Amino acid sequence: MRVLIIGAGIGGLATALSLHAAGVDCVIAESVAELRPLGVGINLQPHAVRELTELGLGEALAEIGVPTSYLSYTDRYGGEILSLPRGRGAGYHWPQYSIHRGELQMLMLGAVRERLGPDGVRTGLVFEDYVQDAARVTARLREACSGRLMEEDADLLVGADGVNSTVRARLHPSEGPLLWNGIRMWRGTASGREEFLDGMTLLVAGSNRAAKIVAYPISARERARGRALVNWVAEVKVGEPGPAPAADWSRVGCLHDVLAHYEDWRLPYLDVPELIRASDRILEHPMADRDPLPFWSEGRVTLLGDAAHPMYPVGSNGGSQAVLDARVLARAVALRAPDVPAALADYEDQRREATARLVLAHRELPMEETIGKVLERAPHGFADIADVLTPAELADMAAVQKRITDMDVRALNERPSWSVP
């Protein structure tokens, strides 16, 4: 059994580590010539941290990530609407980590190269197409530096090539562009900042109906020095839903464009315009997703992570779901080998409908209903949320957040391991 993985992002690297742990031979083909620690912050939910810990990365994660203590929703003035414990504080056996995506990728890349060998990740190879028969799948790859076309045979091809997946486009050639909800997102990180709140809180201030800011620390090393590397995300409603314009996740944004929406956002514990100005680089992209697919697999080809189920980032769940995909796929392949179609059927049975529910739940922006009530009832801020929302409304808000982010605490804590014996 040999598996060819397209893409060395979080999903592709997690797939390689999971397959290797299950005794399955694999290799990753990545389009960029050199993988570098790029990007901004992400969150790893406890269900993903469990899987990465079982892959032997638990101590390394603790060295670079901040264990998220609370998820705090506020109005645009910083008035607390709802604050929910996260990770171990919520009863899980594993933490939630706020972490720099590039550092996480480098950590996982190092583990892949150590375990699979230096050729475990082959860079500068652009996937173009595949052909398959009952016995094998052949990927057509082009060397980025020379333009030379080459072919690679495998028993299974896994498309882990992100939101603009070429593998997905070959499986579903009639699918249209990414779908935009009208919200423009800007992202950045600012180093050497003073800690805010308890130094481990994920802050969500404001509303997608107008403007929202998300901010959280992402470096354990900075925190050990008494400072913070703060990741921020600005979300502003600027248009109407439709096809995603310029859906390039590495597009550089303009400081003036984002600041125009936040010049007077000074919370009691965080100066938002100052935070944005302190960022070396700003990225800009639309909040976009795709409709859930009727199938991920065909013969010996399947999809994983953002290639399979791109979703809005409102539940901090995209990277975490890719890790779960990887673990379930590897287990299915190991237990069903050499019957690849049967393995992929098991994989889809466990993951496709579950992730489709998340995609659709995130698309509703469900927290906005309650936050919208706060804006309507207290447009200029409030002293006590009990004067604005009823206990039932706050309880409903907490339940909605759990639906788009969490797994059942007891079920996750007590579930048997997905590691292959």
C-alpha positions, -999 to +999 in steps of 0.1 A: +000+000+000+014+034-010-004+067-006+004+100-025-007+131-006-011+164-025-004+193-002+019+199+028-005+220+049-019+210+083-041+184+067-015+168+045+011+167+072-014+152+097-023+126+070+014+116+065+020+113+103-012+093+108-005+069+079+031+064+090+019+056+126-005+031+111+022+014+091+012+027+057+038+040+032+032+075+020+048+106+004+037+143+001+039+163-031+039+201-024+038+228-050+060+254-033+097+250-036+104+258+000+081+255+030+084+285+054+066+294+086+041+317+070+005+327+079-011+339+111-028+324+141-052+294+143-069+275+171-065+238+177-096+224+195-092+197+221-103+170+197-075+178+174-049+182+202-058+147+214-050+133+179-017+152+176-008+142+211-013+105+202+010+112+172+037+122+197+035+160+193+019+169+227+051+183+244+061+202+213+027+218+210+029+229+246+062+246+239+048+268+211+011+272+217-009+292+242-035+271+261-067+290+255-084+298+288-116+315+277-136+324+246-150+359+254-177+376+234-181+414+239-197+443+222-175+468+203-168+487+235-155+456+253-185+450+275-186+412+282-216+394+268-205+358+274-173+342+284-169+304+281-140+282+295-120+264+269-099+233+268-091+218+302-111+245+318-142+231+300-135+196+313-115+182+284-084+160+290-066+181+264-061+219+260-072+241+232-042+258+217-040+292+201-009+289+179+009+304+149+000+284+118+035+286+104+051+273+136+026+245+138+033+236+101+071+236+107+067+214+138+046+189+118+069+191+088+099+184+110+082+153+124+072+141+089+108+144+077+122+127+108+099+098+106+095+093+068+129+105+058+141+136+039+121+126+008+089+123+027+079+157+015+088+164-021+086+202-029+082+221-061+058+196-076+025+210-089-004+185-092-022+188-126-043+157-130-047+120-125-058+088-142-068+056-125-079+021-130-089-008-107-053-014-097-037+020-092-039+058-096-013+078-115-008+115-107+006+139-132+029+163-115+049+192-130+082+204-117+079+240-109+115+249-116+119+230-150+084+226-162+090+189-167+060+167-165+063+135-145+040+107-133+037+092-099+019+059-092+001+051-059-026+029-045-044+060-031-043+097-040-053+122-012-062+157-022-052+179+008-045+209-014-066+235+004-096+257-005-086+261-041-080+224-045-070+211-079-079+176-069-114+187-060-117+204-093-109+172-111-134+152-090-161+178-094-153+197-127-187+215-129-184+231-094-183+269-095-162+293-075-160+297-038-191+313-022-187+347-005-210+360+022-201+396+017-177+398+047-141+410+040-114+397+064-081+412+073-055+393+094-023+401+110+000+395+140+017+421+163+047+410+184+060+424+217+025+434+229+013+438+265-009+409+275-046+417+277-072+401+300-055+370+314-031+366+286-048+334+273-082+346+263-096+344+227-115+377+224-144+383+199-156+419+199-184+434+178-207+419+152-205+406+116-236+428+110-212+458+110-176+451+121-159+425+144-124+421+158-110+388+170-077+388+189-057+362+209-021+355+219-004+327+199+031+323+213+041+304+245+076+317+242+065+353+241+042+347+271+072+333+291+088+367+286+057+384+299+048+397+265+024+386+237+024+378+200-012+388+192-031+374+163-060+396+151-088+391+126-109+420+114-143+411+098-164+438+080-196+434+060-187+452+027-209+435+001-236+411-008-233+373-010-221+360-043-190+344-060-159+350-040-138+379-054-100+373-056-100+343-032-063+344-026-054+336+010-019+352+006-031+385-008-016+415+010-041+439+025-039+477+029-036+492+064-058+522+055-086+500+043-089+481+076-082+510+099-111+530+084-135+506+102-117+506+136-102+541+142-122+546+174-122+510+187-104+514+220-115+488+245-106+491+282-079+465+278-070+467+241-063+495+217-075+480+184-061+506+159-028+505+177-027+467+175-035+468+137-008+495+131+018+474+149+014+445+124+043+440+100+021+424+073-017+424+067-035+397+047-069+402+031-094+377+018-131+371+016-150+350+042-159+322+018-168+285+017-183+259-006-215+239-006-210+204+009-202+178-017-223+147-024-191+126-024-154+131-016-141+099-032-140+082-066-122+049-070-087+055-055-089+093-050-103+112-021-103+147-005-094+159+030-094+191+051-102+224+033-102+206+000-131+185+012-150+210+034-139+246+034-159+265+061-162+299+077-137+305+105-164+314+130-159+281+150-121+280+150-125+245+135-110+243+100-075+230+109-089+208+137-113+191+113-085+184+089-066+166+117-096+145+124-100+137+087-064+125+086-067+102+116-099+086+104-086+081+069-054+065+081-072+041+104-096+031+076-068+025+051-048+005+076-078-017+086-092-022+051-060-026+032-056-035+003-093-026-004-089+011-010-126+018-021-139+001+010-115+022+031-126+054+015-163+044+020-156+040+057-138+073+058-166+092+042-192+075+064-175+089+094-165+123+082-185+137+053-219+143+069-203+154+102-183+181+084-212+191+062-232+199+093-204+221+105-201+239+072-238+247+072-239+257+109-210+281+104-226+296+074-256+307+095-232+329+117-254+317+146-238+338+173-249+369+155-285+365+164-278+371+201-251+397+196-275+415+173-299+418+202-272+434+223-266+460+195-303+468+192-309+470+230-276+487+240-261+504+210-238+526+231-226+498+255-238+485+288-227+481+324-242+447+331-252+422+304-280+411+327-297+444+319-296+435+282-301+398+278-322+373+297-306+342+313-323+321+286-309+342+258-274+338+273-279+300+277-290+298+240-259+317+229-237+292+249-255+263+233-250+277+198-213+282+203-210+246+215-228+234+183-203+250+160-171+243+180-172+216+206-174+179+208-192+163+238-166+165+266-174+131+281-176+114+247-142+128+236-126+120+270-139+084+270-137+075+233-112+047+225-081+058+206-081+060+168-045+047+167-041+014+149-030-013+172 
